[in-house]
Amino acid sequence: MPDKSLHEETHLKVLRLLESNPHMNQRDLAETLGVSIGKTNYCIKALLDKGLIKIDNFRNSNNKLAYAYLLTPSGIAAKAELAARFLKRKVAEYENLKREIEMLTDEIGNDADELDHKTN
């Protein structure tokens, strides 16, 4: 299911970014992720609805209301689960690419050998 894995990868990226910088706003998140602010807002809302993050309101030095996105204990556990699944997928992709590279290398070697024999 590519859609589900892409969805999970986006959630993992957001959770990782917010864990390292809880004060990151949605515009900065969107820019870092390379997605629209709307998609970022949708993702944040989904993570809030699942209870994986919470919003902490506070007043900053300019006396404006500011937000921090904090991972909940469930969010920390979900991030670990998502990271494990992501790693498993990437290792499988790596193994498949490695086999494909080996086959192509063999194919190129065989084609070069055949060419040598034909020209001699």
C-alpha positions as CSV (number, residue, x, y, z in Angstrom):
1,M,0.0,0.0,0.0
2,P,2.1,3.0,-1.2
3,D,-0.5,5.5,0.0
4,K,-0.4,4.2,3.6
5,S,3.4,4.0,3.7
6,L,3.7,7.6,2.3
7,H,1.1,8.7,4.9
8,E,3.1,7.0,7.6
9,E,6.4,8.5,6.4
10,T,4.9,12.0,6.5
11,H,3.6,11.4,10.0
12,L,7.1,10.1,11.1
13,K,8.8,13.1,9.6
14,V,6.4,15.5,11.3
15,L,6.8,13.7,14.7
16,R,10.6,13.8,14.3
17,L,10.6,17.5,13.4
18,L,8.3,18.4,16.2
19,E,10.2,16.4,18.7
20,S,13.4,18.2,17.9
21,N,11.8,21.6,17.5
22,P,8.3,21.9,19.2
23,H,8.1,25.6,18.4
24,M,8.2,25.0,14.7
25,N,5.2,26.6,13.0
26,Q,3.1,25.0,10.2
27,R,4.7,27.2,7.6
28,D,8.2,26.1,8.6
29,L,7.0,22.4,8.8
30,A,5.5,22.7,5.3
31,E,8.6,24.2,3.9
32,T,10.9,21.6,5.5
33,L,8.6,18.7,4.3
34,G,8.2,20.2,0.8
35,V,4.4,20.1,1.0
36,S,1.6,22.6,1.2
37,I,0.5,24.3,4.4
38,G,-2.9,22.7,3.9
39,K,-1.4,19.2,3.8
40,T,0.7,20.1,6.9
41,N,-2.4,21.4,8.7
42,Y,-4.3,18.2,7.8
43,C,-1.4,16.1,9.1
44,I,-1.1,18.1,12.4
45,K,-4.9,17.8,12.9
46,A,-4.7,14.0,12.3
47,L,-1.8,13.7,14.8
48,L,-3.8,15.8,17.3
49,D,-7.0,13.7,16.8
50,K,-5.0,10.5,17.4
51,G,-3.6,12.0,20.6
52,L,0.0,11.8,19.3
53,I,0.8,15.5,19.8
54,K,-0.7,18.2,21.9
55,I,-0.6,22.0,21.6
56,D,0.8,24.0,24.4
57,N,-0.1,27.7,24.3
58,F,2.2,30.3,25.9
59,R,3.0,34.0,25.5
60,N,6.3,34.8,24.0
61,S,8.5,37.8,24.7
62,N,6.5,40.0,22.2
63,N,3.3,39.3,24.2
64,K,1.8,37.3,21.4
65,L,0.2,33.9,21.8
66,A,2.5,31.2,20.5
67,Y,2.3,27.5,20.3
68,A,4.5,24.5,20.9
69,Y,3.6,21.1,19.5
70,L,4.6,18.4,22.1
71,L,4.7,14.7,21.5
72,T,2.5,12.8,24.0
73,P,3.6,9.5,25.4
74,S,1.5,7.8,22.7
75,G,3.2,10.0,20.2
76,I,6.6,8.9,21.3
77,A,5.6,5.3,21.1
78,A,3.9,5.8,17.7
79,K,7.1,7.5,16.4
80,A,9.2,4.5,17.4
81,E,6.7,2.1,15.7
82,L,6.6,4.2,12.6
83,A,10.4,4.4,12.5
84,A,10.7,0.6,12.9
85,R,8.3,0.1,10.0
86,F,10.0,2.7,7.9
87,L,13.4,1.1,8.5
88,K,12.0,-2.3,7.6
89,R,10.7,-0.9,4.3
90,K,13.9,0.9,3.5
91,V,16.0,-2.3,4.2
92,A,13.8,-4.3,1.9
93,E,14.2,-1.5,-0.8
94,Y,17.9,-1.6,-0.3
95,E,18.1,-5.4,-0.7
96,N,16.0,-5.2,-3.9
97,L,18.2,-2.5,-5.3
98,K,21.3,-4.4,-4.4
99,R,20.0,-7.5,-6.2
100,E,19.0,-5.4,-9.2
101,I,22.5,-3.7,-9.3
102,E,24.2,-7.1,-9.2
103,M,22.0,-8.4,-12.0
104,L,22.7,-5.3,-14.1
105,T,26.4,-5.6,-13.4
106,D,26.5,-9.2,-14.5
107,E,24.4,-8.4,-17.6
108,I,26.8,-5.6,-18.6
109,G,29.8,-7.8,-17.9
110,N,28.3,-10.6,-20.1
111,D,27.4,-8.2,-22.9
112,A,30.9,-6.8,-22.8
113,D,32.4,-10.3,-23.0
114,E,30.1,-11.2,-26.0
115,L,31.1,-8.0,-27.8
116,D,34.8,-8.8,-27.2
117,H,34.3,-12.3,-28.7
118,K,32.4,-10.9,-31.7
119,T,35.1,-8.3,-32.5
120,N,38.0,-10.7,-32.2
